[in-house]
Amino acid sequence: MTATAGLDRTLAALADPHRRRVVDLLAERPRPAGELARETGLSPPAMSRHLRTLRASGLVEESHPDFDARVRIYALRPEPMVHLLRWLEESERLWSAQLLAFKAHVEKDA
């Protein structure tokens, strides 16, 4: 997968407010799917769909505790967020340079 495709998947996954809430919760600590559903007020099937999207985007990973393979624990993966942060930093540099050039142009003509 290219960096652009990965960034597109990350942004698409984060476009939904429920998935952003899940990311916020997982930033605190790994959690089981049932707890995420309760915390967000979503039904288990709806949470399952959101977690599937987050897994497909690479934002979260799933594990099973040794004591019960039926339980799924979800945790954040940092790599997609690092790529997103780099893209945002590049965008900020671009916009800052353009705004500074625009300011210089306006002040020159004033």
C-alpha positions as CSV (number, residue, x, y, z in Angstrom):
1,M,0.0,0.0,0.0
2,T,1.3,3.4,-0.9
3,A,1.7,6.2,1.7
4,T,-1.1,8.1,0.0
5,A,-3.5,5.1,0.1
6,G,-2.7,4.5,3.7
7,L,-3.4,8.1,4.5
8,D,-6.7,8.0,2.6
9,R,-7.7,4.9,4.6
10,T,-6.8,6.6,7.9
11,L,-8.7,9.8,7.0
12,A,-11.8,7.8,5.8
13,A,-11.8,5.8,9.0
14,L,-11.5,8.9,11.2
15,A,-14.3,10.7,9.3
16,D,-16.9,9.0,11.4
17,P,-17.5,10.5,14.9
18,H,-18.1,7.1,16.5
19,R,-14.7,5.8,15.2
20,R,-13.0,9.0,16.5
21,R,-14.5,8.3,19.9
22,V,-13.2,4.7,19.8
23,V,-9.7,6.1,19.0
24,D,-10.0,8.5,21.9
25,L,-11.0,5.7,24.2
26,L,-8.2,3.4,23.0
27,A,-5.7,6.2,23.4
28,E,-6.3,5.8,27.2
29,R,-5.8,2.0,27.2
30,P,-6.6,-1.1,25.3
31,R,-10.3,-2.2,25.7
32,P,-12.6,-5.1,24.9
33,A,-15.2,-4.6,22.2
34,G,-18.0,-4.8,24.6
35,E,-16.7,-2.0,26.8
36,L,-16.2,0.1,23.7
37,A,-19.8,-0.5,22.7
38,R,-21.0,0.5,26.1
39,E,-18.8,3.6,26.3
40,T,-20.0,4.8,22.9
41,G,-23.7,3.8,23.3
42,L,-23.6,1.6,20.2
43,S,-25.0,-1.8,19.8
44,P,-22.5,-4.7,19.6
45,P,-23.1,-5.2,15.8
46,A,-22.6,-1.5,15.1
47,M,-19.4,-1.5,17.2
48,S,-18.2,-4.6,15.3
49,R,-18.7,-2.7,12.0
50,H,-16.7,0.3,13.2
51,L,-13.9,-1.9,14.6
52,R,-13.7,-3.7,11.3
53,T,-13.2,-0.4,9.5
54,L,-10.6,0.7,12.1
55,R,-8.7,-2.6,11.7
56,A,-8.8,-2.4,7.9
57,S,-7.4,1.1,8.1
58,G,-4.6,-0.2,10.3
59,L,-5.5,2.2,13.2
60,V,-6.3,-0.6,15.7
61,E,-5.2,-4.2,16.2
62,E,-7.0,-7.0,17.9
63,S,-5.7,-9.6,20.3
64,H,-7.2,-12.3,22.5
65,P,-6.3,-12.8,26.2
66,D,-4.9,-16.2,27.0
67,F,-7.8,-16.9,29.4
68,D,-10.6,-16.6,26.8
69,A,-10.1,-16.6,23.1
70,R,-13.7,-15.3,22.6
71,V,-12.8,-12.0,24.1
72,R,-11.2,-9.5,21.7
73,I,-9.1,-6.7,23.0
74,Y,-8.5,-3.7,20.8
75,A,-5.5,-1.4,21.0
76,L,-4.3,1.6,18.9
77,R,-1.5,1.1,16.4
78,P,0.7,4.3,16.2
79,E,2.0,4.0,12.6
80,P,-1.1,5.4,10.8
81,M,-1.3,8.4,13.2
82,V,2.4,9.1,12.6
83,H,1.8,9.3,8.8
84,L,-1.2,11.5,9.4
85,L,0.8,13.8,11.6
86,R,3.5,14.1,9.0
87,W,0.9,14.9,6.3
88,L,-0.6,17.6,8.6
89,E,2.8,19.1,9.3
90,E,3.5,19.3,5.6
91,S,0.1,20.9,4.9
92,E,0.7,23.4,7.6
93,R,4.1,24.4,6.2
94,L,2.6,24.8,2.7
95,W,-0.3,27.0,4.0
96,S,2.0,29.0,6.2
97,A,4.3,29.8,3.3
98,Q,1.3,30.7,1.1
99,L,-0.2,33.0,3.7
100,L,3.1,34.7,4.3
101,A,3.5,35.3,0.6
102,F,-0.1,36.6,0.4
103,K,0.5,38.9,3.4
104,A,3.7,40.3,1.8
105,H,1.8,40.9,-1.5
106,V,-1.1,42.7,0.3
107,E,1.3,44.9,2.4
108,K,3.4,45.7,-0.7
109,D,0.3,47.0,-2.5
110,A,-1.0,48.9,0.5
